[in-house]
Amino acid sequence: MKKNILIGVCGSIAAYKSAEIVREFKKKKWCVQVVMTEDSMQFTTPLTLAALSGRPVYSDMFEATHFQESHISISEFADIMLVAPATANIIGKIAGGICDDLLTCAVCAFKGPVVLAPAMNENMWNNRIVRGNVEKLKKFGYHFVSPEKGELASGKKGTGRLAQIAKIVSFVEKTVA
């Protein structure tokens, strides 16, 4: 069965892996719509994700060329939403109900299952505020693909690395089934 997925990409070094996530869902014949935060564009480009998804990538809620594709209409498009990588910043904003960009507004307006795949430094992942925000979101029904232990962007080893692409894709498929 063909599914529609809204993929949010945040400003983490792991943002480059979002291209592979998009590619995997396209291989499965899913319709993929990508929303990027401004910070994510420092790590990967909208052009890359548009080429892989076959759809325009949205990032600016007020851009005149796609104003009709607002946070409401893009939220209504999808069966499931995935935020990968999910930074401590986006997790905190979602937990606090802060809607100050297209991605956070889309998450707030989305009525289906939301899956977050965190990626960040181990110290950030283990921060009590971040962990509290994760637990709060879990209580509200948000789903998480936990970060893995391994080499981090800093070169150190620890927990905070984005989960393997296959694990994320499989988790999303099971969640929306």
C-alpha positions in Angstrom: 0.0 0.0 0.0 1.4 3.4 -1.0 2.0 5.7 1.9 2.6 9.4 2.2 5.4 10.6 4.6 6.4 14.0 5.8 10.1 14.1 6.7 11.4 16.9 8.9 15.2 17.5 8.7 16.9 19.5 11.5 20.3 21.1 11.9 22.6 18.3 12.9 25.7 16.9 11.2 23.5 13.8 10.7 21.3 15.8 8.4 23.2 14.3 5.4 21.7 11.0 6.3 18.3 12.3 5.6 19.1 11.9 1.9 19.4 8.1 2.4 16.2 8.0 4.4 14.3 9.8 1.6 15.8 7.4 -0.9 14.8 4.3 1.1 11.1 5.5 1.3 11.1 6.3 -2.4 12.4 2.8 -3.1 9.3 1.5 -1.2 7.1 3.7 -3.5 6.2 6.1 -0.7 5.3 9.7 -1.6 7.9 11.8 0.4 7.5 15.4 1.3 10.5 17.1 3.0 10.4 20.1 5.4 13.8 21.5 6.4 14.7 23.8 9.2 16.9 26.7 8.3 19.8 25.2 10.3 19.6 21.9 8.5 20.5 23.7 5.3 24.0 24.2 6.7 24.5 20.4 6.5 22.6 19.3 3.4 20.8 21.1 0.6 17.1 21.4 -0.4 18.2 20.6 -4.0 19.6 17.2 -2.9 16.4 16.3 -1.0 14.1 17.6 -3.8 16.0 15.5 -6.4 15.6 12.4 -4.3 12.0 13.0 -3.2 10.8 14.2 -6.6 9.0 17.1 -4.8 9.9 20.6 -3.8 11.4 21.0 -0.3 9.7 23.4 2.0 11.4 25.5 4.7 10.0 29.0 4.8 6.4 29.2 6.0 5.9 32.6 4.3 7.6 32.0 1.0 5.1 33.3 -1.6 5.8 30.5 -4.2 4.4 27.8 -1.9 2.2 29.7 0.6 -0.7 27.4 -0.4 1.3 24.5 0.9 1.1 25.8 4.4 1.9 23.9 7.6 -1.7 22.8 7.6 -1.9 21.4 4.1 1.4 19.7 4.2 0.4 18.1 7.5 -2.8 16.8 6.0 -0.9 15.3 3.1 0.9 12.6 5.2 0.0 9.3 6.9 3.0 9.6 9.2 5.6 12.2 10.1 9.3 11.5 10.7 11.8 14.0 12.1 15.3 12.7 11.4 17.6 13.9 12.7 15.7 15.3 15.6 17.9 17.7 17.5 17.7 18.7 21.2 16.4 22.0 20.0 13.5 20.6 18.0 12.6 18.1 20.7 12.4 21.0 23.2 10.3 23.1 20.9 7.8 20.4 20.2 7.6 19.5 24.0 7.0 23.1 24.8 4.5 23.7 22.0 6.7 26.3 20.4 5.8 26.8 16.7 8.3 29.3 15.3 9.1 27.7 11.9 7.4 25.6 9.3 8.6 22.3 10.8 7.4 23.0 14.3 4.1 24.3 13.0 3.6 21.2 10.8 4.3 18.9 13.8 1.8 20.8 15.9 -0.9 20.6 13.2 -0.2 16.9 12.4 -2.9 14.5 13.5 -1.1 11.2 12.7 1.8 9.4 14.3 5.0 11.4 14.7 8.3 9.5 14.9 11.5 11.3 16.1 15.0 9.9 15.5 17.3 12.0 17.7 20.9 12.7 16.9 23.2 14.8 19.1 26.2 14.8 21.3 26.1 12.3 24.2 26.2 15.0 26.8 23.2 16.7 25.1 21.3 13.4 24.9 21.9 12.6 28.6 20.9 16.1 29.7 18.1 15.9 32.2 16.0 18.5 30.3 16.4 16.8 27.0 15.5 13.4 28.6 12.5 15.0 30.3 11.3 16.4 27.0 11.6 13.0 25.4 9.6 11.4 28.3 7.0 14.2 28.0 6.6 13.6 24.3 6.3 9.8 24.8 3.5 10.4 27.3 1.7 12.4 24.6 2.1 9.5 22.1 5.1 10.5 20.1 7.4 7.7 19.0 11.2 7.6 19.3 13.9 5.6 17.5 16.6 5.9 20.1 20.0 7.1 19.1 22.8 4.5 19.0 26.2 4.2 20.6 29.1 4.7 18.3 31.5 7.3 17.0 30.0 10.8 17.2 30.8 13.9 15.1 33.3 15.0 17.8 35.3 11.8 17.2 34.4 10.5 20.7 32.4 7.4 21.2 29.1 7.6 23.0 25.3 7.4 22.7 23.7 10.0 20.5 24.4 8.8 17.0 21.4 8.7 14.6 20.0 5.2 14.5 20.7 3.1 11.4 18.7 4.0 8.4 17.2 0.5 8.1 16.1 0.6 11.7 14.4 4.0 11.3 12.6 3.0 8.1 11.4 -0.3 9.6 10.2 1.5 12.8 8.2 4.0 10.6 6.7 1.1 8.6 5.6 -0.7 11.7 4.2 2.4 13.3 2.0 3.4 10.3 0.9 -0.2 9.6 
